[in-house]
């Protein structure tokens, strides 16, 4: 092959595990990673059962697969491997066809004094999302991630900003904002020194209506040493303490896709260290075919999370972007998985909400399946909405056993959904 899909560091790690994988599998992964971002580290590599890697959930979570492509797109890639310019064009075209900005993300970019906050999103009145420029990568990449455009090197697809002072001005001007969520990528990829350049100005601003600071992160599952033995781990934990001591609720929004990520002494110690700062750890993940599409997986996850002192928060439906067809779990099946798991855990784990679709109008949850006047329907509810008056109002959709997203559903007993 005349191309190299992996960066040098990743390629060396692939060479280390070559003895476990067939040459054909390695070739397919390399081709798939031309389109789907791919990054691994030694910690997550060791979570994989290499004797049965093709069926291993962590392997499928990390490694791009041939099956993630539409057949015609994969054929186009293969045909252009020896033509650099044609290959570049096809990669771009495939990526643009994968709905790179689902749920109307680009329409959520806020504005103040005629200036757009390009590295921010403000969809719900209480919470503004901020994408720190240096945090737009991760310790490893999830193959399903709806934020995959952040990692492709295509500037037009990125959300990123260094302008924290503009963010502060925007929060000050919008008294409905109570929460700021640092996301990415993963803000925990940044050094504590860099992270302080974003957090300390917010603490000094003392905005009276800002109550909660959140970090969305996969670092606990992909690099727990960030909170144990990295060179600046202690300073990072001290920053957490400073946030809490300044009077803010600090929420660490941890992403775990499988209970295998919750095993080991390093994970336990990292969780302990974060909780000792006064931060609260809440957990969330989408339900994904091939990875966690069973009640047993979620039951084990939620029980383990509670045992470690974390709070189960959300079960999501994978967003309609990237290789959604590969990970698709129909809404009816997702609800069955949720119901099967939630019925086997104590009330301490029944804090989790879902299965929920983060769609353009808001977070739409499948509350259940019912029969009304002889018609089988989905019972839906908005957990969060652009229009807050729509929150917590049950509504109905015609039952469709194949539907996996809100735009595949039709209203029941009405001409339109409540958000239309």
Order of alpha helices (4+ residues) and beta strands (2+ residues): alpha-alpha-alpha-alpha-alpha-alpha-beta-beta-beta-beta-alpha-beta-alpha-beta-alpha-alpha-beta-alpha-beta-alpha-beta-alpha-alpha-beta-beta-beta-beta
